[in-house]
């Protein structure tokens, strides 16, 4: 594999990671999905809180995940156990890493795209599209077989303790965070990733076609 091809694959991997982390960041901070699920999943029926109170607690939880927020997690209507607080702290650290990777990836990928465009080397976009389809497709297929089992395995791999296993008697916030919501969030991530992959492939085909037409007109 020559240097140009090797660099294209390396850049494609960077772009793939950027796309996946971007999809995660968009999904996590897109409150509309959860607001929809409050009604769709009948979350209100699982608690004595009003819809507005549920939204306020969820908003506080999402604000806590932001890398720009470094204060304690304060939920207006829920108490939490020490293990519950510890788990959300671990989740926050993971999301902060994802946000940093996403930001670095965007800053890195944009100049690469511009450089490849100027060099008329469009394979980078094609390989990015292929990689970005394969990874979520495999993960999505495995998760679709049994999401509950995949959900448990994911937590067992990512977290080195059992703090993620909530008891609603001590951490009642779990009543407004049903597993089905996380499944919907996962689906949204996959859809965004596949959508951006499609954009990358369409861009590749468009640029290739445009460049070929330009060469034909010159000749």
Rosetta blueprint (number, residue, H / E / L):
1 X L
2 X L
3 X H
4 X H
5 X H
6 X H
7 X H
8 X H
9 X H
10 X H
11 X H
12 X H
13 X H
14 X H
15 X H
16 X H
17 X H
18 X H
19 X H
20 X H
21 X H
22 X H
23 X H
24 X H
25 X H
26 X H
27 X H
28 X H
29 X H
30 X L
31 X H
32 X H
33 X H
34 X H
35 X H
36 X H
37 X H
38 X H
39 X H
40 X H
41 X L
42 X L
43 X H
44 X H
45 X H
46 X H
47 X L
48 X L
49 X L
50 X L
51 X H
52 X H
53 X H
54 X H
55 X H
56 X H
57 X H
58 X H
59 X H
60 X H
61 X H
62 X H
63 X H
64 X H
65 X H
66 X L
67 X L
68 X L
69 X L
70 X L
71 X L
72 X L
73 X L
74 X L
75 X L
76 X L
77 X L
78 X L
79 X L
80 X L
81 X L
82 X H
83 X H
84 X H
85 X H
86 X H
87 X H
88 X H
89 X H
90 X H
91 X H
92 X H
93 X H
94 X H
95 X H
96 X H
97 X H
98 X H
99 X H
100 X H
101 X H
102 X H
103 X H
104 X H
105 X H
106 X H
107 X H
108 X H
109 X H
110 X H
111 X H
112 X H
113 X H
114 X H
115 X H
116 X H
117 X H
118 X H
119 X L
120 X L
121 X L
122 X L
123 X H
124 X H
125 X H
126 X H
127 X H
128 X H
129 X H
130 X H
131 X H
132 X H
133 X H
134 X H
135 X H
136 X H
137 X H
138 X H
139 X H
140 X H
141 X H
142 X H
143 X H
144 X H
145 X H
146 X L
147 X H
148 X H
149 X H
150 X H
151 X H
152 X H
153 X H
154 X H
155 X H
156 X H
157 X H
158 X H
159 X L
160 X L
161 X L
162 X L
163 X L
164 X L
165 X L
166 X L
167 X L
168 X L
169 X L
170 X L
171 X L
172 X H
173 X H
174 X H
175 X H
176 X H
177 X L
178 X L
179 X H
180 X H
181 X H
182 X H
183 X H
184 X H
185 X H
186 X H
187 X H
188 X H
189 X H
190 X H
191 X H
192 X H
193 X H
194 X H
195 X H
196 X H
197 X H
198 X H
199 X H
200 X H
201 X H
202 X H
203 X H
204 X H
205 X H
206 X H
207 X H
208 X H
209 X H
210 X H
211 X H
212 X H
213 X H
214 X H
215 X H
216 X H
217 X H
218 X H
219 X L
